[in-house]
Every structure is written in structure tokens, then in C-alpha cells.
């Protein structure tokens, strides 16, 4: 029986997980092991107000087997959740026990001995794990962040470097095999694998890269036509990283939604120049008509950042603002990415995924 009620059973023995769904939590009663059919699972342990990242498992790997071999405990030693849509085969410990009883006694002894050695090794590794957590004043655990600013700078830099240095250019696009990107990320830049996988998801969701099939018909070719965007993002996040906290750019999610509508408006009208007038009345009217709770004051962050000027009230109570177009075009994609990173951190800080 699967420990988490969030999973969905597709047919007998086959379990489907959506991205972010928890398969089991640390200290849950263990009754099964699982074989990953497709997708990826993240293993982690809560620690303080944060989490220690342990491993990423993929198709063909087994998870949850140690609870069967550990006679001293029938509880999960860590938590597991899906990084992407994942399918796993569940095998109950009762079924496994029946299979084990059919083995030759000497073979069963070898299996149990190897499992015991692996368990002891895992315990030593987990005792030394202290990554993924920051520490505040007095040694107290700081607020957990899945993505630190340096993580984002490092990964935008490595993607730009990989595409630029070894990417195959064709028709304005760059093509790089996944294995090359992972070499840069994990072996050279020392990026944690679980963070690498989440960052790839983020780049795909924000349409900075896409994934195509390789010669073996597997989705392992990364493609981008926004290589300069990768460089710009790296520079932006690095500037934010070294800036004084009071000088960092902060745009609320509501303000970002207003800016997204402004972006559509200036693109539709093909506005040009340093300062352009934007009609806010139509934007806020559309929000009201759709019962979206976004008001004029939600533009305050953009005004403070110098993206636009104060809202003006004209004839017929029409609301307008003057937009700093060059600054807006340069910063708006960075704002979208920054808030996407913040939402990932917020989603993971409370749930472990």
C-alpha cells in the first residue's frame, strides 16, 4: 500500500505521480518498495526549517528497499517526491518476502549481508550531510531556500557557456546534448543534480530552451534561440546577488501581471522611443471584468523601480503612465524569471518539495 494519499493508481501495481507529489515522508510506515518506470524522484530529509537533498533517482532504479532489509525499523529513512511526472511499480514487502523465501539459503545470506553493509554506509553519509541549509546569526538555521542567488547565476552562466562554447549553431539556434550540459553543471560547476533538473524545468517553462529527440529517439537535445538572454540573466542575477538588500529589485506577482499586460500592449501597438504612453484603463478594466483583485496601487513596485512614472488621470478619467521603454524591455524578462524562482523557493520551503 502506498503511504501517501496524493498518489494515483493507474492499474494494479502501477502508481502515477504528478510533479511535486510526495510518494512517502520520512518516518512513514514502510510496506512496499518501488521500481521507477519513467520520470524522476527526489530523496530528501527535513532538517530544521530546511531540507537536505540526498539523491535523484531515475527510470530503472529502485527506491524504498532498505526498509525491507532493516530489521530494526519499519519506517522510511527519508522522504521522496516526484520531480516530473513519474510512474513507478509498487511491490509489497509481503510479495518480496515470498520471493526471498524461494531463494537458496546461501544466496539469501549474500543479499542480506550486502544490504546491511549498504545501510551502514548510507547512515554514515547521511550523518555527514549538511548541504542545502544556510545558517543565520548564532548558528541558527536560516530560512530555507531551494535556489540561492549564486545557484541561479552559476546555472545561467553554465548554460550560456555550454551553448556558446560547444553548441552546434544552425539557423539562429544552438543545439547541445544533455550529457554535455550535465558535465558542465555537475562535474565542473558542482551543481546539485536535483537543482539542475528543476532549473531545466524552469528554462523550459519560460521558453528559454526546448528539448528535442536525439539519434536514439530520446529527449536529450537542448535547443535555444535565446543565447544572449542566458547571458543577460546571468548578469542580472549576479548584480542582484552583490547588491545591498535595500537596492535589490522587488516586483510583486500582481505588479508582474500588470507589466505583462503592458508588454502585450506595447508589442501590439509596436511602440518605440525612450518614453511611451501606456493606457492603463483598459488593463485594469479587464482585471475587474474577470474579477482579478489587481488595483492601481499594485503598480507601485514598477514606479519605484523606475520602469514607469506615476499614474496620470486624464479626460474621461482615463489612466495612463509613461513607460521607460528601454529599461522595461531589458528588465521585464528578468523580473519574470526572478519571480518564477521566488515562487519555486516559496513552494518548496513549506512542503519539502
Phi, psi and omega in degrees: 000135181284134186293325186266135179282355183278346183278160182238130181269121180275320173201175185307122177085346181253126184242134179251133178238137171275160179304128179094346181286143182270129175279312174203158178256157173303137179078002170296150175293129183263126180231355184212162165243168186223144173246125183282121178275314176204157181099198184214142176240141177256132175255134183206164178230130173298143177208114185062232176261015181231201184215142174263121179280127183257311185191165170239126180250147185233183182307135180094348181265159183252143179225142175090004184286335185294331179296332178289319185276343181275099183290343183275352182204143175246027182246155178291137182272349178204180177256156180221135177214160184278137174275319176230181175302128190224142174239134181226151174262128180264130177237117183290152178296331177297316179293322179294321179298320178297321179292321181293324181294339180275354180281156171300141183305320181292325179290321178296322178297318179298315180300313181295322180294315178298320180296320180294318177296319179296320180298316180295321177296317178300319180298320179293319179296315182296327179294333181268350182291129174213015180281172179074002180237139172258163180233135181266199181294144179071015178079007180283150180292127180280171177301136184287136172228123177292309175257114168274162182301321181294329176300315183292316178301313182299317185284323174297321180295316183291324178293319177298314181299315182295313180297318185286320187278317186235002179290150178265110181281139178199122177053043177080005179242160176239137183239129178222138178286145181306322183298326179290315178301316181292328175299312177298313188292306191271317184275327184260310182271354176058041177278135176297139186299320182295326178288323177300313181297319179293324180292321176299317177302317181297315179298323179291317180296328180267010175059033175270327173229164168224165183243131179241166181284145176266191184295340178263013179061038176243145183284081185226013177253119178269134184231138174216145169244017182235046184296325177292331177295323177299317179294318180296320179295318179300316180294319180297309183293329177291321177296318178296323182296320185266357181281153172299144186305323182289340183262358181288147181286129177228116179235119182294163178298323178294317178297321178300322180293324175295316180297327177296321178290324175297320179299317177298320183294315183289330178287321180295322181269355181052049181289147180217161181119174179283316179238125179231148180274136180241134178274107180275338184301316182293328180291309182291328177296319180295320176299316180296316181298330181262009179057037176268121185283066176238127186240175181302322182293344179287352176275358187303320181299320180291323178294316180296326180281354179083011178288329178210170180265177179302151179290133178252143177253117183255202178296147183059027179058029179285134182261130178222166172212155176264122185264132172281091192297313180299318180293320179298313182296328180283322188265334187301314177300325179291323178297315179301314180293317180301315180290327176296318177297317180298321179293323176297314179299319180294320183292328184271335186294331183261335189248349186086354173201000000 
